[in-house]
Structure formats: structure tokens, C-alpha cells
């Protein structure tokens, strides 16, 4: 019989997948920013064209964002888009457990 082993998450799926700690932190921040930006677009009822105009990018960039193509966005770009959307991005540091 196959026994399943379930491990508790570290809280960062990228770290759990084996990414180096620094890279895992950046990937998690990018994922969080992308999620928040998608939520803002949806909450404001923007079409992709409207979101593109409001955020100062091409519609294809919004399409990439909405489709979760995280590899197409740097952390810097996502912070810039968040600021253009009227959001304030913060980095919170904590001691490693």
C-alpha cells in the first residue's frame, strides 16, 4: 500500500519547491503583487484596455498579468504598476524562524 507523506508548508510555496531563499522571496512577492493587481482590475470593473490605459502599459501586458504569466514581470515593474494603480507597496522584514 502506498503511504502518503504530507509535509507542512513553510508559508512560501516557492521555498517548498526548492528555490533558493532569496529567489523564493522574490517570486512570492511577485505572485502577491500580481494577485493584488488582478484584484484591483476586477474590483474597478476595468477591461484589459482600460487597465492598460490607467496603468500606462500595452493591453498585451495586462493580458499577461491577468493570465498569471509571472515570468514576464520583474518585481520593479509590478511595484511600478501598483503605484500607478494608487497602491502602496511595502516590504516587511522579519527574522528567520
C-alpha angles and dihedrals in degrees: 000000000000113000116208119220115208118196124196115245120250088222092257114081091198092057088047089054091056104260116149112265096253094046091045090054093051093046091050091050091049091049092049093049092047091051092049092048091050089050091051092050091050095044092051091048092234122165114223089259092052092047090049092052093046093048096041098240137107121275090246089062090054089049089054090049095049091047091052097243092164093171090068095062132067120210088247092056093048092050089050092051091048090053091049088052089055096255127131115224117208132185114217119199126202134173114264112259 
